[in-house]
Structures are given as structure tokens and as C-alpha cells.
Amino acid sequence: MTVTRFAPSPTGYLHVGNLRTALFNFMIARKSGGKFILRLDDTDQERSKQEYVDGIQRDLEWLGIEWDVVERQSTRLDRYEAAAQKLREIERFYECFETPVDLDLKRKKQLNMGKPPVYDRAALELSPTERDALRTERAGHWRFLLNQTRINWTDQILGDISIDAASVSDPVLIRGDGQFLYTLASVVDDTEMGVTHVVRGSDHVTNTATQIQIMESLGFDAPTFAHHSLLTGPQGEALSKRLGTLALRDLREQGVEPLPLLSHMARLGSSENVELMHSMQDLIDGFDLTSFGAAPTKFDVADLFPITGRYLAAQEYAAVSDSIAALGVPADIGEAFWETIHGNITTRHDLADWWALCRDGAEPVIAEEDREFIAAAMALLPDAPHTDATWGEWTGTVKAATGRKGKGLFQPLRRALTGQDAGPVMAKLLPLLQVIKAKG
């Protein structure tokens, strides 16, 4: 059975980069009828907070990304300790005592000599007496001893990968304060939870190489790996919070709808065109991991709003009735209101503006040369209530009385009634206008 996982750290809120990883793993599992695990990487107890756990789950639920089971790494510390002890027993784990300052000086010295900044394994040369003495000064951290050979695997996106382990520092798996780090915890969880496919960002490629060796040393087979490209800004710049609100909760507050967001992210960076899907199942059925490339993928928040507008325009009244009722739109005109304005909104937030126009009227926009024309036209407008036929009958009367026609007739009247140059069909909008300020 295919088993995938999404393993966020509950030290902040999910952003679009996290969503890409979560969505890919979710669709792979669902397409094969497999299992999708939400695994909370909460071994850092100081930074992990329940509010972030709640936020992660709320974001995934909003999107319709449903997990089969929740796992918390903080409840599995004994499993990580057991793996660490086994690594000690097979002499693939060693204690080090360098401070961050010591390591920084070593890196700078190596770079100045034109060498790669790889840990020099000086701790392996320490005698038992020297180790005991250092332990009285500071707690040691633990590194995995890499076999300095080439590490090879076939990546489902990047193709054949080969990394020389000699060019990589022995990874720290346990910090001096005793915290188990991601590299070890992820290996133990992936193997013990039966994860068959790991999809994550291309910034994890080196991690994957070291994790493959750790898995092999513990007697496990490695899962299938795939590393998707990283997202950049629209000009190829690195994404950051300074470039926009990229947290999913911020996008939700801006009015982005779940299915348009998922449709965009499910195709972005692939050989397939971004296409608005009708359902999550359509997304799953059309997902093909091999269609994605290795090149950085440009992401622009602005692209989410046109696709959200198209999605909303296609919705039946029942899908938005709660949002419309919440604005105070009377039930007897709610559906007519939606059918009139649905093609003129980008997000649900725009509903409030259109209802305010209908309820309170708009400040007329009247060009100086149109003032006499508008005054004459408003005198001919029948009293409310208006029907779908009123606009046609009224403009016909105004045309006959003033001689105006075409754009010279209709555009000034729209501006006078709505204060706008464009918008819904006026025959449908006029009956909804509770107040017409241009009439005086």
C-alpha cells in the first residue's frame, strides 16, 4: 500500500510552499487508495505551540486535504533513542564537543584554503579521558558517521541522483541539549510508519542522501523519493514574507477559495497548463508527479484571484447563499442578487460592495455635458418597484425623448445609477437598487 506523509513543524503557520508538499503527498496517496499521514514535527518543544498545530489542521481542513492519522514526534522520543543506541552499538554515532564558534572558525579556515566546509571529524581522535573532561564543560552533540562513498537513488522528479558523501559533513542527529533533530526522527518515523513515498522540496536533496545511509545502517530500505522545485517570486526572486502574505490563513482572509488555490498549486511547475478543476477528485485523477520539472517555479499571488473569480462565477446560489444572507440581503431577493452580480466579483468580499450599492445607492458620476440629459432621463424613470423589463422600457423612452442612442445613451445612465463604468447587466441590476441617488 502507498503511504505518504506531510510533516510540518508546528512553529508557525502553513504557507504556499508547505501547501505544495502537502498537496503532492495527499494526491499520491489518494490516487492509489493509500494512506496519508499528518505528522507533526514537534521535537522542538520551546518553539512548537498548540496554536500552530490547530492552525495547520484548520488550514488543511479548509482545503479539503484530509489525513488518515495524526502522529506527533514528541510522543516517539523513545523510538529515536532506541535508534540512536543502535547507531552507537554499530559505531556509526560519535559524540562531539565543538561550540558553534569553534565550528564557524573551522568553516572559515577551510574556505580560506579553498576546501569545502566539511566537518573534519576531529572528535573521532579524542581519547576517553579527553571526552570525560569535555563533558564536565559542556554537553556533547552526536553525529552520524557517514561512509564516504557515493549515495545514489532515482528521484521521481529529478531523475538519477549521485552525491559524494565525502563532500557532506557528518550530520548532527542529537543536539547538546538532547533534542533529536529532524534527520534522525524522520528516518525512524518513515521506516516504522511504512512510508513508501517521500515528496518534498529540492532543498532536502542532501538530507535525503544522508538519510538513505542512516536507513541502511539501521537495516531499513529507503522509500521512493521525489524532490519538487522551490517556489520563487514572479521575477525569479526568492520567496519571503516581504513579497506578500503567503500564509494560507492570510490567503483565506483575502478571499482566495480552496479549489482555485489547489487547482493552481497542483499544476504549477508542471508540463500541464493550470486549469480550474471542478472537484478534489478531478485534481487527484489528473495528477502526474512525473510531469513536474526541476527548474525553480515562479509563483505570483496575483494569479490566484482571476481563477478565484472564475470559480465563483460558476457557482450556484446554494454555494454562496450563507455568505449573501450574512450581509443582510433579504431572502426574497438573495438569488436574484447573486445571479445579477456573480460575474462581477473576484472574491466573496466583493459581495459586500455590490450589496452596499444596491442597499444604499451610489454617488452618481455625471459628466458636465451629460447633466441636462441625466436630469431629463431621471424624470422619465418610473417609480419602484422595477422589473427586468423596466431598463429596456425606460431607455427606449429616453432615447425617443432625447435622441441619444448606443454608448451615448447607456453609459451615462450606468454612471448615474451605479457610479461605475462597467458592471452587471443593468436590466437585472436596476430592480435591485433600493436607492437611486441620481433621481434626487
Long-range contacts (C-beta under 8 A, 24 or more apart in sequence): 1-32, 1-33, 1-34, 1-35, 1-194, 1-196, 2-28, 2-29, 2-32, 2-33, 2-34, 2-35, 2-196, 2-197, 3-29, 3-34, 3-35, 3-36, 3-37, 3-193, 3-194, 3-195, 3-196, 3-197, 4-28, 4-29, 4-34, 4-35, 4-36, 4-37, 4-195, 4-196, 4-197, 4-198, 4-199, 5-36, 5-37, 5-38, 5-39, 5-189, 5-190, 5-193, 5-195, 5-198, 6-36, 6-37, 6-38, 6-39, 6-67, 7-39, 7-40, 7-41, 7-186, 7-189, 8-40, 8-41, 8-56, 9-40, 9-41, 9-42, 9-44, 9-47, 9-48, 10-40, 10-41, 10-42, 10-48, 10-49, 10-50, 10-52, 10-53, 10-56, 11-44, 11-47, 11-48, 11-49, 11-52, 12-52, 13-52, 13-55, 13-56, 13-59, 13-247, 13-248, 13-249, 14-55, 14-56, 14-59, 14-60, 14-247, 14-248, 14-249, 15-246, 15-247, 15-248, 16-231, 16-239, 16-246, 16-248, 16-251, 16-265, 16-299, 17-201, 17-230, 17-231, 17-239, 17-246, 18-248, 19-59, 19-63, 19-248, 19-261, 19-265, 20-201, 20-228, 20-231, 20-265, 20-268, 21-199, 21-200, 21-201, 21-228, 22-60, 22-65, 23-63, 23-65, 23-262, 23-265, 23-266, 24-199, 24-226, 24-228, 24-287, 24-289, 25-197, 25-199, 26-65, 26-66, 27-266, 27-283, 27-284, 27-287, 28-197, 28-199, 28-287, 28-289, 30-284, 31-284, 31-285, 31-287, 34-196, 35-68, 35-69, 36-66, 36-67, 36-68, 37-67, 37-68, 37-69, 37-70, 37-71, 37-193, 37-195, 38-67, 38-69, 38-70, 38-71, 39-70, 39-71, 39-72, 39-73, 39-189, 39-193, 40-70, 40-71, 40-72, 40-73, 40-74, 41-73, 41-182, 41-185, 41-186, 42-72, 42-73, 42-74, 43-73, 43-74, 43-77, 43-179, 43-180, 43-181, 43-182, 43-185, 44-179, 45-74, 48-74, 55-249, 58-249, 59-248, 59-249, 59-252, 62-248, 62-252, 62-258, 63-248, 63-258, 63-261, 63-262, 64-258, 64-262, 64-280, 71-189, 71-193, 73-180, 73-185, 73-189, 76-185, 76-188, 76-189, 77-180, 79-188, 79-189, 79-192, 80-180, 80-184, 80-185, 80-188, 81-180, 83-184, 83-187, 83-188, 83-218, 84-142, 84-173, 84-174, 84-180, 84-184, 86-218, 87-144, 87-173, 87-214, 87-217, 87-218, 90-217, 91-145, 92-144, 92-145, 92-217, 93-142, 93-143, 93-144, 93-145, 93-173, 94-123, 94-124, 94-142, 94-143, 94-145, 94-170, 95-123, 95-131, 95-140, 95-141, 95-142, 96-122, 96-123, 96-140, 96-141, 96-142, 96-143, 96-172, 97-123, 97-126, 97-131, 97-134, 97-135, 97-137, 97-138, 97-140, 97-141, 98-122, 98-123, 99-138, 116-167, 117-169, 118-166, 118-167, 118-168, 118-169, 119-143, 119-169, 119-170, 121-170, 138-176, 139-176, 139-177, 139-178, 140-176, 141-172, 141-174, 141-175, 141-176, 142-172, 142-173, 142-174, 143-170, 143-171, 143-172, 143-173, 144-170, 144-171, 144-173, 144-183, 144-184, 144-210, 144-213, 144-214, 144-217, 145-170, 146-170, 146-171, 146-210, 146-213, 147-213, 151-209, 151-210, 151-212, 151-213, 153-208, 153-212, 153-222, 153-225, 155-225, 155-226, 155-227, 156-197, 156-199, 156-224, 156-225, 156-226, 156-289, 156-290, 157-226, 157-227, 157-228, 157-229, 157-289, 157-290, 157-292, 157-293, 157-294, 158-202, 158-205, 158-226, 158-227, 158-294, 161-205, 161-208, 161-209, 163-205, 163-206, 163-209, 165-209, 165-210, 165-213, 168-206, 168-209, 168-210, 171-207, 171-210, 173-214, 182-207, 183-207, 183-210, 183-211, 183-214, 184-214, 186-211, 187-211, 187-214, 187-215, 187-218, 187-220, 188-218, 190-215, 190-223, 191-215, 191-218, 191-220, 195-223, 196-223, 196-224, 197-223, 197-224, 197-225, 197-226, 198-223, 198-224, 198-225, 198-226, 199-225, 199-226, 199-227, 199-228, 199-289, 200-226, 200-227, 200-228, 201-227, 201-228, 201-229, 201-230, 202-227, 202-228, 202-229, 202-230, 202-294, 203-230, 226-289, 228-269, 228-292, 228-297, 229-269, 229-292, 229-293, 229-294, 229-295, 229-296, 229-297, 230-296, 230-297, 231-268, 231-296, 231-297, 231-298, 231-299, 232-296, 232-297, 232-298, 232-299, 233-298, 233-299, 233-300, 234-298, 234-299, 234-300, 234-302, 235-298, 236-296, 236-298, 239-299, 244-301, 245-301, 246-301, 251-301, 251-304, 254-347, 254-349, 255-305, 255-308, 255-346, 255-347, 255-348, 255-349, 255-350, 256-304, 256-305, 256-308, 256-347, 257-308, 257-311, 257-312, 257-347, 257-348, 259-311, 260-304, 260-307, 260-308, 260-310, 260-311, 261-304, 261-308, 263-307, 264-303, 264-304, 264-307, 268-297, 268-299, 269-293, 269-295, 269-297, 274-303, 274-307, 276-307, 276-310, 276-311, 305-346, 305-347, 306-346, 308-346, 308-347, 309-345, 309-346, 309-347, 312-342, 312-345, 312-346, 312-347, 312-348, 313-342, 313-343, 313-345, 315-342, 320-348, 320-351, 323-348, 323-351, 324-351, 324-355, 327-351, 327-352, 327-355, 328-355, 328-359, 329-355, 333-432, 336-428, 336-431, 336-432, 337-432, 339-428, 340-424, 340-425, 340-428, 340-429, 340-432, 341-423, 341-424, 341-429, 343-424, 344-423, 344-424, 354-424, 357-418, 357-419, 357-433, 358-429, 358-432, 358-433, 358-434, 359-434, 359-435, 360-434, 360-435, 361-433, 361-434, 361-435, 361-436, 361-437, 362-417, 362-418, 362-419, 362-420, 362-437, 363-419, 363-437, 364-415, 364-416, 364-417, 364-419, 364-437, 364-438, 365-415, 365-416, 365-419, 365-420, 366-412, 366-415, 366-416, 366-438, 367-412, 367-415, 370-412, 370-416, 373-402, 373-404, 373-412, 374-412, 374-413, 374-416, 374-438, 376-401, 376-402, 377-402, 377-412, 377-413, 377-416, 378-416, 378-436, 378-438, 378-439, 378-440, 381-436, 381-439, 385-431, 386-430, 386-431, 386-433, 387-431, 388-427, 388-428, 388-431, 389-427, 390-427, 390-430, 390-431, 391-426, 391-427, 391-430, 392-427
